[in-house]
Amino acid sequence: MEKEVYPKKDFYDINDLLKIMKILRGENGCAWDREQDHASIRMNVLEEAYEVMEAIDADDKELLREELGDLLLQVVFHAQIENEADSFDFDGVCDGICKKLIYRHPHVFGNIHVDSSDEVLKNWDSLKSRSKGQETAYERLTSVPKLLPALMRGDKVCKRAVNSGIKGDTKEFAFQNLKNKVEELERILSKDDEIEGKIGEVLLACCNLSNIYKKDSEKSLTMAMNRFIMQFGDLEARTAEKGASIDQVPEEDIKGLFSAENNDG
């Protein structure tokens, strides 16, 4: 099989990426790349997106540049698969997002006036719903992707519900609702078949509280888990220094891992 030769350059751009992807999927390209379809590489999009997020959280600019490239590759890959099927190509993807951005920013490209970023977001949601033919609040809620991580989906669902005009957009309401759900959970702890559903209601109430405070539930839980892991490691190390194992740690010390007092560590 004749190998492809691609010119060496000091700097490659998007046109090079498109050409390289086409070669990889071509007759003399890579056997693995040729075998892939949308379904076989669907999880790659999610994995690369999370790696972009990790680079952002680490404030690592070089890593971010690399991970954005990996994510862009997934877009180019999927677009090339459709290009081969004469459905659409990468230019079509760019055309679609450009039209969407112009349509959803009438305060920039049109004659609509807004006074704050909150108004921008509400106008964006309204235009998005209109473009997708969503006439009811229920339709806007059901359009939140079901494959999103549950807390991320919960944030979006709560935000759209509140933006629809229902009561519940105050800090007092959201916090009281969370307290009520925790109390309800405590009352049904003996009913095993109800616990899972009630825990879900508590978590959804947390999402609503996060939304009201403009926080990210997924990030909040990640931060708490990271603290827990570090504190667990410290406790295990201290225990080992005493010649004991983690399963011999007193119950009170274990409870301390989950207490609010230790969340500053």
CYANA upper distance limits for C-alpha pairs under 8 A (distance plus 0.5 A):
  1 MET  CA     28 ASN  CA      7.08
  2 GLU  CA     28 ASN  CA      7.11
  3 LYS  CA     28 ASN  CA      7.00
  3 LYS  CA     29 GLY  CA      8.29
  4 GLU  CA     23 ILE  CA      8.10
  4 GLU  CA     28 ASN  CA      7.43
  4 GLU  CA     29 GLY  CA      7.92
 12 TYR  CA     16 ASP  CA      6.33
 12 TYR  CA     17 LEU  CA      8.03
 13 ASP  CA     17 LEU  CA      7.08
 14 ILE  CA     18 LEU  CA      6.75
 15 ASN  CA     19 LYS  CA      6.75
 16 ASP  CA     20 ILE  CA      6.54
 17 LEU  CA     21 MET  CA      6.60
 17 LEU  CA     73 LEU  CA      8.42
 17 LEU  CA     76 VAL  CA      8.36
 18 LEU  CA     22 LYS  CA      6.74
 18 LEU  CA     76 VAL  CA      7.19
 19 LYS  CA     23 ILE  CA      6.75
 20 ILE  CA     24 LEU  CA      6.66
 21 MET  CA     25 ARG  CA      6.78
 21 MET  CA     76 VAL  CA      7.78
 21 MET  CA     77 PHE  CA      7.23
 21 MET  CA     80 GLN  CA      7.77
 22 LYS  CA     26 GLY  CA      6.48
 22 LYS  CA     80 GLN  CA      7.28
 23 ILE  CA     27 GLU  CA      8.35
 23 ILE  CA     28 ASN  CA      7.80
 23 ILE  CA     29 GLY  CA      5.98
 24 LEU  CA     28 ASN  CA      8.05
 24 LEU  CA     29 GLY  CA      4.64
 24 LEU  CA     30 CYS  CA      5.57
 24 LEU  CA     33 ASP  CA      6.65
 24 LEU  CA     34 ARG  CA      7.56
 25 ARG  CA     29 GLY  CA      6.12
 25 ARG  CA     30 CYS  CA      7.01
 25 ARG  CA     33 ASP  CA      6.13
 25 ARG  CA     34 ARG  CA      5.17
 26 GLY  CA     30 CYS  CA      8.18
 26 GLY  CA     34 ARG  CA      7.51
 29 GLY  CA     33 ASP  CA      8.22
 29 GLY  CA     34 ARG  CA      7.90
 30 CYS  CA     34 ARG  CA      6.70
 31 ALA  CA     35 GLU  CA      6.87
 32 TRP  CA     36 GLN  CA      7.21
 36 GLN  CA     40 SER  CA      6.33
 36 GLN  CA     41 ILE  CA      7.29
 37 ASP  CA     41 ILE  CA      7.13
 37 ASP  CA     78 HIS  CA      8.32
 37 ASP  CA     81 ILE  CA      7.42
 38 HIS  CA     42 ARG  CA      6.29
 38 HIS  CA     78 HIS  CA      6.84
 38 HIS  CA     81 ILE  CA      8.11
 41 ILE  CA     45 VAL  CA      7.88
 42 ARG  CA     46 LEU  CA      7.99
 43 MET  CA     47 GLU  CA      6.74
 44 ASN  CA     48 GLU  CA      6.47
 44 ASN  CA     74 GLN  CA      7.72
 45 VAL  CA     49 ALA  CA      6.63
 45 VAL  CA     71 LEU  CA      7.06
 45 VAL  CA     74 GLN  CA      6.49
 46 LEU  CA     50 TYR  CA      6.77
 47 GLU  CA     51 GLU  CA      6.84
 48 GLU  CA     52 VAL  CA      6.77
 48 GLU  CA     67 GLU  CA      7.27
 48 GLU  CA     70 ASP  CA      6.86
 48 GLU  CA     71 LEU  CA      5.81
 49 ALA  CA     53 MET  CA      6.91
 49 ALA  CA     71 LEU  CA      6.80
 50 TYR  CA     54 GLU  CA      6.75
 51 GLU  CA     55 ALA  CA      6.77
 51 GLU  CA     67 GLU  CA      6.84
 52 VAL  CA     56 ILE  CA      6.82
 52 VAL  CA     64 LEU  CA      6.51
 52 VAL  CA     67 GLU  CA      5.73
 52 VAL  CA     68 LEU  CA      6.68
 52 VAL  CA     71 LEU  CA      8.25
 53 MET  CA     57 ASP  CA      6.67
 54 GLU  CA     58 ALA  CA      6.58
 55 ALA  CA     59 ASP  CA      6.58
 55 ALA  CA     60 ASP  CA      5.99
 55 ALA  CA     61 LYS  CA      7.86
 55 ALA  CA     63 LEU  CA      6.28
 55 ALA  CA     64 LEU  CA      5.53
 55 ALA  CA     67 GLU  CA      7.96
 56 ILE  CA     60 ASP  CA      7.02
 56 ILE  CA     61 LYS  CA      8.23
 56 ILE  CA     64 LEU  CA      6.97
 60 ASP  CA     64 LEU  CA      6.54
 61 LYS  CA     65 ARG  CA      6.70
 62 GLU  CA     66 GLU  CA      6.94
 63 LEU  CA     67 GLU  CA      6.59
 64 LEU  CA     68 LEU  CA      6.45
 65 ARG  CA     69 GLY  CA      6.88
 66 GLU  CA     70 ASP  CA      6.98
 67 GLU  CA     71 LEU  CA      6.73
 68 LEU  CA     72 LEU  CA      6.55
 69 GLY  CA     73 LEU  CA      6.64
 70 ASP  CA     74 GLN  CA      7.26
 71 LEU  CA     75 VAL  CA      7.36
 72 LEU  CA     76 VAL  CA      6.81
 73 LEU  CA     77 PHE  CA      6.41
 74 GLN  CA     78 HIS  CA      6.72
 75 VAL  CA     79 ALA  CA      6.61
 76 VAL  CA     80 GLN  CA      6.52
 76 VAL  CA     90 PHE  CA      7.01
 77 PHE  CA     81 ILE  CA      6.93
 78 HIS  CA     82 GLU  CA      7.06
 79 ALA  CA     83 ASN  CA      6.57
 79 ALA  CA     88 PHE  CA      7.48
 79 ALA  CA     89 ASP  CA      5.71
 79 ALA  CA     90 PHE  CA      5.80
 79 ALA  CA     93 VAL  CA      8.04
 80 GLN  CA     84 GLU  CA      6.72
 80 GLN  CA     89 ASP  CA      6.75
 80 GLN  CA     90 PHE  CA      7.62
 81 ILE  CA     85 ALA  CA      7.18
 82 GLU  CA     86 ASP  CA      6.78
 82 GLU  CA     87 SER  CA      5.76
 82 GLU  CA     88 PHE  CA      6.08
 82 GLU  CA     89 ASP  CA      6.86
 83 ASN  CA     87 SER  CA      6.29
 83 ASN  CA     88 PHE  CA      5.70
 83 ASN  CA     89 ASP  CA      5.17
 83 ASN  CA     90 PHE  CA      8.34
 88 PHE  CA     92 GLY  CA      6.25
 88 PHE  CA     93 VAL  CA      8.09
 89 ASP  CA     93 VAL  CA      7.08
 90 PHE  CA     94 CYS  CA      6.84
 91 ASP  CA     95 ASP  CA      6.51
 92 GLY  CA     96 GLY  CA      6.63
 93 VAL  CA     97 ILE  CA      6.91
 94 CYS  CA     98 CYS  CA      6.59
 95 ASP  CA     99 LYS  CA      6.74
 96 GLY  CA    100 LYS  CA      6.69
 97 ILE  CA    101 LEU  CA      6.59
 98 CYS  CA    102 ILE  CA      6.78
 99 LYS  CA    103 TYR  CA      6.60
100 LYS  CA    104 ARG  CA      6.52
101 LEU  CA    105 HIS  CA      6.57
102 ILE  CA    106 PRO  CA      7.36
102 ILE  CA    109 PHE  CA      6.70
103 TYR  CA    109 PHE  CA      8.44
103 TYR  CA    127 LEU  CA      8.36
104 ARG  CA    123 ASN  CA      8.31
104 ARG  CA    124 TRP  CA      6.12
104 ARG  CA    127 LEU  CA      6.61
104 ARG  CA    128 LYS  CA      7.74
105 HIS  CA    109 PHE  CA      6.60
105 HIS  CA    110 GLY  CA      7.91
105 HIS  CA    124 TRP  CA      7.86
106 PRO  CA    110 GLY  CA      4.66
106 PRO  CA    111 ASN  CA      6.78
106 PRO  CA    112 ILE  CA      6.00
107 HIS  CA    111 ASN  CA      6.54
107 HIS  CA    112 ILE  CA      5.01
107 HIS  CA    113 HIS  CA      5.87
107 HIS  CA    114 VAL  CA      7.00
108 VAL  CA    112 ILE  CA      8.32
114 VAL  CA    119 GLU  CA      6.48
114 VAL  CA    120 VAL  CA      7.01
115 ASP  CA    119 GLU  CA      7.19
116 SER  CA    120 VAL  CA      6.99
117 SER  CA    121 LEU  CA      6.78
118 ASP  CA    122 LYS  CA      6.79
119 GLU  CA    123 ASN  CA      6.51
120 VAL  CA    124 TRP  CA      6.52
121 LEU  CA    125 ASP  CA      6.65
122 LYS  CA    126 SER  CA      6.72
122 LYS  CA    163 ASN  CA      7.99
123 ASN  CA    127 LEU  CA      6.65
124 TRP  CA    128 LYS  CA      6.46
125 ASP  CA    129 SER  CA      6.61
126 SER  CA    130 ARG  CA      6.72
127 LEU  CA    131 SER  CA      6.57
128 LYS  CA    132 LYS  CA      6.77
129 SER  CA    133 GLY  CA      6.58
129 SER  CA    134 GLN  CA      5.36
129 SER  CA    135 GLU  CA      7.64
129 SER  CA    140 ARG  CA      7.30
130 ARG  CA    134 GLN  CA      6.40
130 ARG  CA    135 GLU  CA      7.69
134 GLN  CA    139 GLU  CA      6.17
134 GLN  CA    140 ARG  CA      6.77
135 GLU  CA    139 GLU  CA      7.44
136 THR  CA    140 ARG  CA      7.14
137 ALA  CA    141 LEU  CA      6.82
137 ALA  CA    160 ARG  CA      8.19
137 ALA  CA    161 ALA  CA      7.60
137 ALA  CA    164 SER  CA      6.53
138 TYR  CA    142 THR  CA      6.72
139 GLU  CA    143 SER  CA      6.64
140 ARG  CA    144 VAL  CA      7.59
140 ARG  CA    160 ARG  CA      7.57
141 LEU  CA    157 VAL  CA      6.13
141 LEU  CA    160 ARG  CA      6.98
141 LEU  CA    161 ALA  CA      7.54
144 VAL  CA    153 ARG  CA      7.23
144 VAL  CA    156 LYS  CA      7.50
144 VAL  CA    157 VAL  CA      7.33
145 PRO  CA    153 ARG  CA      7.75
146 LYS  CA    153 ARG  CA      7.80
148 LEU  CA    152 MET  CA      6.83
148 LEU  CA    153 ARG  CA      6.06
149 PRO  CA    153 ARG  CA      6.62
150 ALA  CA    154 GLY  CA      6.45
151 LEU  CA    155 ASP  CA      6.70
151 LEU  CA    203 LEU  CA      8.24
151 LEU  CA    204 LEU  CA      8.21
151 LEU  CA    207 CYS  CA      7.24
151 LEU  CA    217 SER  CA      6.44
151 LEU  CA    218 GLU  CA      6.07
152 MET  CA    156 LYS  CA      6.98
152 MET  CA    216 ASP  CA      8.18
152 MET  CA    217 SER  CA      7.21
152 MET  CA    218 GLU  CA      6.36
153 ARG  CA    157 VAL  CA      6.57
154 GLY  CA    158 CYS  CA      6.55
154 GLY  CA    204 LEU  CA      6.51
154 GLY  CA    207 CYS  CA      6.23
154 GLY  CA    208 ASN  CA      8.21
155 ASP  CA    159 LYS  CA      6.62
155 ASP  CA    207 CYS  CA      5.58
155 ASP  CA    208 ASN  CA      7.02
155 ASP  CA    210 SER  CA      7.83
155 ASP  CA    211 ASN  CA      6.61
155 ASP  CA    216 ASP  CA      7.89
155 ASP  CA    217 SER  CA      7.33
156 LYS  CA    160 ARG  CA      6.66
157 VAL  CA    161 ALA  CA      6.56
158 CYS  CA    162 VAL  CA      6.65
158 CYS  CA    207 CYS  CA      7.42
158 CYS  CA    208 ASN  CA      5.91
158 CYS  CA    211 ASN  CA      7.50
159 LYS  CA    163 ASN  CA      6.56
159 LYS  CA    208 ASN  CA      7.85
159 LYS  CA    211 ASN  CA      6.69
160 ARG  CA    164 SER  CA      6.63
161 ALA  CA    165 GLY  CA      7.79
161 ALA  CA    166 ILE  CA      7.24
162 VAL  CA    166 ILE  CA      5.98
162 VAL  CA    167 LYS  CA      7.42
162 VAL  CA    168 GLY  CA      6.99
162 VAL  CA    169 ASP  CA      6.43
168 GLY  CA    173 PHE  CA      6.15
168 GLY  CA    174 ALA  CA      6.77
169 ASP  CA    173 PHE  CA      7.67
169 ASP  CA    174 ALA  CA      7.71
169 ASP  CA    212 ILE  CA      6.79
170 THR  CA    174 ALA  CA      6.77
170 THR  CA    212 ILE  CA      7.19
171 LYS  CA    175 PHE  CA      6.54
171 LYS  CA    209 LEU  CA      7.47
171 LYS  CA    212 ILE  CA      6.69
171 LYS  CA    213 TYR  CA      7.88
172 GLU  CA    176 GLN  CA      6.55
173 PHE  CA    177 ASN  CA      6.49
174 ALA  CA    178 LEU  CA      6.82
174 ALA  CA    205 ALA  CA      7.50
174 ALA  CA    208 ASN  CA      6.84
174 ALA  CA    209 LEU  CA      5.63
174 ALA  CA    212 ILE  CA      7.91
175 PHE  CA    179 LYS  CA      6.84
175 PHE  CA    209 LEU  CA      6.85
176 GLN  CA    180 ASN  CA      6.65
177 ASN  CA    181 LYS  CA      6.74
177 ASN  CA    205 ALA  CA      7.06
178 LEU  CA    182 VAL  CA      6.77
178 LEU  CA    202 VAL  CA      6.75
178 LEU  CA    205 ALA  CA      5.62
178 LEU  CA    206 CYS  CA      6.96
178 LEU  CA    209 LEU  CA      8.26
179 LYS  CA    183 GLU  CA      6.73
180 ASN  CA    184 GLU  CA      6.65
181 LYS  CA    185 LEU  CA      6.66
181 LYS  CA    198 LYS  CA      7.90
181 LYS  CA    201 GLU  CA      7.09
181 LYS  CA    202 VAL  CA      5.87
181 LYS  CA    205 ALA  CA      7.94
182 VAL  CA    186 GLU  CA      6.79
182 VAL  CA    202 VAL  CA      6.67
183 GLU  CA    187 ARG  CA      6.88
184 GLU  CA    188 ILE  CA      7.10
184 GLU  CA    198 LYS  CA      8.00
185 LEU  CA    189 LEU  CA      6.75
185 LEU  CA    195 ILE  CA      7.38
185 LEU  CA    198 LYS  CA      6.20
185 LEU  CA    199 ILE  CA      7.30
185 LEU  CA    202 VAL  CA      8.41
188 ILE  CA    192 ASP  CA      8.45
188 ILE  CA    194 GLU  CA      7.43
188 ILE  CA    195 ILE  CA      7.25
189 LEU  CA    195 ILE  CA      6.76
191 LYS  CA    195 ILE  CA      7.05
192 ASP  CA    196 GLU  CA      8.34
194 GLU  CA    198 LYS  CA      6.82
195 ILE  CA    199 ILE  CA      6.58
196 GLU  CA    200 GLY  CA      6.82
197 GLY  CA    201 GLU  CA      6.97
198 LYS  CA    202 VAL  CA      6.87
199 ILE  CA    203 LEU  CA      6.78
200 GLY  CA    204 LEU  CA      6.63
201 GLU  CA    205 ALA  CA      6.61
202 VAL  CA    206 CYS  CA      6.80
203 LEU  CA    207 CYS  CA      6.82
204 LEU  CA    208 ASN  CA      6.85
205 ALA  CA    209 LEU  CA      6.77
206 CYS  CA    210 SER  CA      6.62
206 CYS  CA    217 SER  CA      8.00
207 CYS  CA    211 ASN  CA      6.63
207 CYS  CA    217 SER  CA      6.38
208 ASN  CA    212 ILE  CA      6.77
209 LEU  CA    213 TYR  CA      6.84
210 SER  CA    214 LYS  CA      6.36
210 SER  CA    215 LYS  CA      5.23
210 SER  CA    216 ASP  CA      6.69
210 SER  CA    217 SER  CA      6.48
211 ASN  CA    215 LYS  CA      6.38
211 ASN  CA    216 ASP  CA      7.84
215 LYS  CA    220 SER  CA      8.24
216 ASP  CA    220 SER  CA      6.58
217 SER  CA    221 LEU  CA      6.69
218 GLU  CA    222 THR  CA      6.69
219 LYS  CA    223 MET  CA      6.62
220 SER  CA    224 ALA  CA      6.79
221 LEU  CA    225 MET  CA      6.57
222 THR  CA    226 ASN  CA      6.65
223 MET  CA    227 ARG  CA      6.77
224 ALA  CA    228 PHE  CA      6.63
224 ALA  CA    263 ASN  CA      7.92
225 MET  CA    229 ILE  CA      6.62
226 ASN  CA    230 MET  CA      6.79
227 ARG  CA    231 GLN  CA      6.58
227 ARG  CA    263 ASN  CA      7.30
227 ARG  CA    265 GLY  CA      7.31
228 PHE  CA    232 PHE  CA      6.42
228 PHE  CA    257 LEU  CA      6.95
228 PHE  CA    258 PHE  CA      7.95
228 PHE  CA    263 ASN  CA      8.45
229 ILE  CA    233 GLY  CA      6.63
230 MET  CA    234 ASP  CA      6.76
231 GLN  CA    235 LEU  CA      6.65
231 GLN  CA    257 LEU  CA      7.20
231 GLN  CA    265 GLY  CA      7.85
232 PHE  CA    236 GLU  CA      6.62
232 PHE  CA    257 LEU  CA      7.40
233 GLY  CA    237 ALA  CA      6.62
234 ASP  CA    238 ARG  CA      6.68
235 LEU  CA    239 THR  CA      6.57
235 LEU  CA    246 ILE  CA      8.43
236 GLU  CA    240 ALA  CA      6.60
236 GLU  CA    245 SER  CA      7.77
236 GLU  CA    246 ILE  CA      6.10
237 ALA  CA    241 GLU  CA      6.81
238 ARG  CA    242 LYS  CA      7.19
239 THR  CA    243 GLY  CA      7.18
239 THR  CA    244 ALA  CA      5.96
239 THR  CA    245 SER  CA      6.70
239 THR  CA    246 ILE  CA      7.01
239 THR  CA    249 VAL  CA      7.62
240 ALA  CA    244 ALA  CA      5.67
240 ALA  CA    245 SER  CA      6.41
240 ALA  CA    246 ILE  CA      8.18
244 ALA  CA    248 GLN  CA      6.92
244 ALA  CA    249 VAL  CA      8.41
245 SER  CA    249 VAL  CA      7.72
249 VAL  CA    253 ASP  CA      7.14
249 VAL  CA    254 ILE  CA      7.44
250 PRO  CA    254 ILE  CA      7.16
251 GLU  CA    255 LYS  CA      6.71
252 GLU  CA    256 GLY  CA      6.79
253 ASP  CA    257 LEU  CA      7.43
254 ILE  CA    258 PHE  CA      8.01
255 LYS  CA    259 SER  CA      7.07
256 GLY  CA    261 GLU  CA      8.30
256 GLY  CA    262 ASN  CA      7.25
257 LEU  CA    262 ASN  CA      7.08
258 PHE  CA    262 ASN  CA      7.95
259 SER  CA    263 ASN  CA      7.58
